[in-house]
Amino acid sequence: MLVKTKAIVLSSLKYQEKSLIVKCFTLSDGLKSYFVASAYSGKKSSQKIAYFQPLTILEIEANHKNKGTLEHFKDIKLATAFQTINTDVIKSTIVIFLSEMLHHSIQEEEKNEDLFTFLETALTWLDTHEETSNFHLILLLEITKFLGFYPDTSDLDAKFFSMDEGGFTIFQGINCLSEHETSLLKKLVSLKFESNQKIFNGIERQILLNILLNYYSIHLDGFKKPKSLEVLKEVFA
């Protein structure tokens, strides 16, 4: 079936000497993997590879056979040409980290238009704003809404947060956050992308990042922490 759709690049893996296997989150069909022959050869090879940088938003035309095998692109162009993400060290580090997170987190091979629209809007916001220190934290928390384990905020006045139950509680059980950690999470819950970026210091961001990574690992089977995590920590140290 010939499909025209937007697609967000989650990962690209070099195959043999000249080819790529590209995993995308598409608007039309959710997760799809594509085989790109001769990505590293020919006059336009650098242009081809540029399409498959982490979280690039593409407009694609592709043959979807839907047989569980690799699909093939018929035509590719940029849907959104980022102005700062690829040149700003902090933003590009955030994007590499988030692409790994999404690669390990989006597991359902079916379309999710709401998640796609959210990611597209969020990436456009990142590209067009300078103060982005909390972007990755807010995004990771917001994505749990689409993955099915967003924190239950009905008891937001309670002092502790249960990582297993995903809700706030008056009792500090075995797998609960401390009172200080819980207060940081409450602040994060209330944040939007345009909120004051200086609400957390560097140490608090590290604490929140570790909380979110642990929360993902509890609620997603087979979740792996990104290899780029240490680079991200260095950037925000």
C-alpha positions as CSV (number, residue, x, y, z in Angstrom):
1,M,0.0,0.0,0.0
2,L,1.4,3.4,-1.0
3,V,1.2,5.8,2.0
4,K,1.9,9.5,2.3
5,T,2.5,10.6,6.0
6,K,4.6,12.5,8.4
7,A,7.2,10.5,10.3
8,I,9.6,11.2,13.2
9,V,12.9,9.5,13.1
10,L,13.6,7.5,16.3
11,S,16.8,5.7,15.3
12,S,19.0,4.8,12.4
13,L,21.3,1.8,12.3
14,K,24.1,1.3,9.8
15,Y,23.7,-1.9,7.9
16,Q,26.7,-3.4,6.2
17,E,28.8,-0.7,4.5
18,K,26.3,1.4,2.6
19,S,22.8,1.0,4.0
20,L,20.7,2.1,6.9
21,I,17.8,0.6,8.9
22,V,15.6,3.5,10.1
23,K,12.9,3.3,12.7
24,C,10.2,5.9,12.5
25,F,7.1,6.8,14.4
26,T,4.6,7.7,11.7
27,L,1.4,9.6,11.9
28,S,-0.5,7.1,9.7
29,D,0.8,3.7,11.1
30,G,2.7,4.2,14.4
31,L,6.1,2.4,14.5
32,K,7.6,1.5,11.1
33,S,11.1,0.3,10.2
34,Y,12.6,1.1,6.7
35,F,15.5,-0.1,4.7
36,V,17.5,2.6,3.0
37,A,19.9,1.2,0.4
38,S,23.1,3.0,-0.5
39,A,22.6,5.7,2.2
40,Y,26.4,6.1,2.3
41,S,27.2,6.1,-1.4
42,G,26.5,8.4,-4.3
43,K,26.7,12.2,-4.7
44,K,23.8,12.8,-2.4
45,S,24.7,10.5,0.4
46,S,25.3,13.3,3.0
47,Q,21.9,14.7,2.1
48,K,20.3,11.3,2.6
49,I,21.9,10.7,6.0
50,A,20.8,14.2,7.1
51,Y,17.2,13.1,6.8
52,F,17.7,10.4,9.4
53,Q,19.2,12.4,12.4
54,P,17.4,11.8,15.7
55,L,13.8,13.2,15.9
56,T,13.9,14.7,12.4
57,I,10.3,15.3,11.2
58,L,9.9,14.0,7.7
59,E,7.2,14.0,5.0
60,I,7.5,10.5,3.4
61,E,5.9,8.5,0.7
62,A,6.4,4.8,1.3
63,N,5.3,1.3,0.3
64,H,3.8,-0.3,3.4
65,K,3.4,-4.0,2.9
66,N,2.5,-4.5,6.6
67,K,4.0,-8.0,6.7
68,G,6.4,-7.4,9.6
69,T,9.3,-6.9,7.3
70,L,11.3,-3.7,6.5
71,E,9.4,-1.2,4.5
72,H,10.9,1.1,1.7
73,F,10.7,4.8,1.1
74,K,9.6,6.0,-2.3
75,D,10.1,9.7,-1.5
76,I,11.4,11.7,1.4
77,K,11.5,15.4,2.3
78,L,11.7,17.4,5.5
79,A,8.4,18.3,7.0
80,T,10.0,20.7,9.4
81,A,13.5,22.2,8.8
82,F,14.9,22.8,12.3
83,Q,16.8,26.1,12.8
84,T,18.6,25.5,16.1
85,I,18.3,21.9,17.2
86,N,21.1,20.6,15.0
87,T,23.5,23.4,15.8
88,D,22.9,24.1,19.5
89,V,24.9,21.6,21.6
90,I,22.4,21.5,24.5
91,K,19.4,21.0,22.2
92,S,21.1,18.4,20.1
93,T,22.1,16.5,23.2
94,I,18.5,16.6,24.5
95,V,17.2,15.4,21.2
96,I,19.6,12.4,21.1
97,F,18.6,11.4,24.6
98,L,14.9,11.8,23.9
99,S,15.2,9.8,20.7
100,E,16.7,6.9,22.7
101,M,13.9,7.2,25.3
102,L,11.2,7.1,22.7
103,H,12.9,4.2,20.9
104,H,12.7,2.2,24.1
105,S,9.3,3.5,25.2
106,I,7.0,3.4,22.2
107,Q,6.2,-0.3,21.9
108,E,2.8,-0.5,20.4
109,E,2.9,-0.9,16.6
110,E,-0.2,1.0,15.9
111,K,-1.0,4.6,15.1
112,N,-1.3,7.2,17.9
113,E,-2.1,10.5,16.3
114,D,-2.4,12.3,19.6
115,L,1.2,11.3,20.6
116,F,2.5,12.2,17.2
117,T,0.9,15.6,17.3
118,F,2.2,16.2,20.8
119,L,5.8,15.3,19.8
120,E,5.7,17.4,16.7
121,T,4.5,20.4,18.6
122,A,7.0,19.9,21.4
123,L,10.0,19.6,19.0
124,T,8.9,22.7,17.2
125,W,8.8,24.5,20.5
126,L,12.3,23.3,21.4
127,D,13.6,24.6,18.1
128,T,12.2,28.1,18.6
129,H,13.0,28.8,22.2
130,E,16.2,29.5,24.1
131,E,15.4,28.6,27.7
132,T,15.0,24.8,27.5
133,S,16.6,23.5,30.7
134,N,13.4,21.6,31.8
135,F,12.2,20.6,28.4
136,H,13.3,16.9,28.6
137,L,11.8,16.5,32.1
138,I,8.4,18.0,31.1
139,L,8.4,16.0,27.9
140,L,9.2,12.7,29.6
141,L,6.4,13.3,32.2
142,E,3.9,14.3,29.5
143,I,4.6,11.3,27.4
144,T,3.4,9.0,30.2
145,K,-0.1,10.3,29.5
146,F,0.0,8.6,26.1
147,L,1.8,5.5,27.4
148,G,-0.8,4.9,30.1
149,F,1.1,5.6,33.4
150,Y,0.8,9.4,34.0
151,P,0.8,10.0,37.8
152,D,-2.6,10.1,39.5
153,T,-2.8,13.7,40.9
154,S,-6.1,13.3,42.7
155,D,-4.3,13.3,46.1
156,L,-1.7,15.9,45.3
157,D,-1.6,17.2,48.9
158,A,-0.2,13.8,50.1
159,K,3.5,13.9,51.1
160,F,4.8,10.9,49.3
161,F,4.6,9.4,45.8
162,S,4.3,5.7,45.2
163,M,6.4,4.7,42.1
164,D,4.6,1.3,41.9
165,E,1.1,2.7,42.2
166,G,1.7,5.9,40.3
167,G,-0.1,8.1,42.8
168,F,0.4,10.3,45.8
169,T,-0.1,8.8,49.3
170,I,0.1,9.8,53.0
171,F,2.1,6.7,53.8
172,Q,5.8,6.2,52.8
173,G,5.7,2.6,51.5
174,I,8.7,0.5,50.3
175,N,8.9,2.0,46.8
176,C,7.9,5.6,47.6
177,L,9.8,8.8,46.9
178,S,11.1,10.8,49.9
179,E,9.2,13.9,50.9
180,H,11.7,16.1,49.1
181,E,11.7,14.1,45.9
182,T,7.9,14.1,46.0
183,S,7.8,17.9,46.3
184,L,10.1,18.2,43.2
185,L,7.8,15.9,41.3
186,K,4.7,18.0,42.3
187,K,6.5,21.1,40.9
188,L,7.2,19.2,37.6
189,V,3.6,18.1,37.3
190,S,2.5,21.8,37.3
191,L,5.1,22.9,34.7
192,K,4.5,23.8,31.0
193,F,7.2,24.2,28.4
194,E,6.8,28.0,28.7
195,S,7.1,28.0,32.5
196,N,10.0,29.6,34.4
197,Q,13.1,27.4,33.5
198,K,14.9,28.4,36.7
199,I,12.5,26.7,39.0
200,F,15.0,23.8,39.4
201,N,18.7,23.9,40.0
202,G,21.1,21.4,38.4
203,I,21.0,18.9,41.3
204,E,17.2,19.0,41.4
205,R,17.1,18.3,37.6
206,Q,19.3,15.3,38.1
207,I,17.1,14.0,40.9
208,L,14.0,14.4,38.7
209,L,15.6,12.7,35.7
210,N,16.6,9.7,37.9
211,I,13.0,9.6,39.2
212,L,11.6,9.6,35.7
213,L,14.0,7.0,34.4
214,N,13.1,4.7,37.4
215,Y,9.4,5.4,36.9
216,Y,9.7,4.3,33.2
217,S,11.6,1.2,34.1
218,I,8.9,0.2,36.6
219,H,6.0,0.7,34.2
220,L,7.5,-0.4,30.8
221,D,8.6,-4.0,30.3
222,G,12.1,-4.3,28.8
223,F,12.9,-0.6,29.2
224,K,16.5,0.3,28.8
225,K,18.2,3.5,30.1
226,P,19.7,5.5,27.2
227,K,23.4,5.3,26.5
228,S,23.4,9.0,26.0
229,L,22.3,9.6,29.6
230,E,25.8,10.4,30.9
231,V,26.3,13.0,28.1
232,L,23.0,14.6,29.0
233,K,24.0,14.8,32.7
234,E,27.3,16.4,31.7
235,V,25.6,19.1,29.7
236,F,23.3,20.0,32.6
237,A,25.9,19.6,35.3
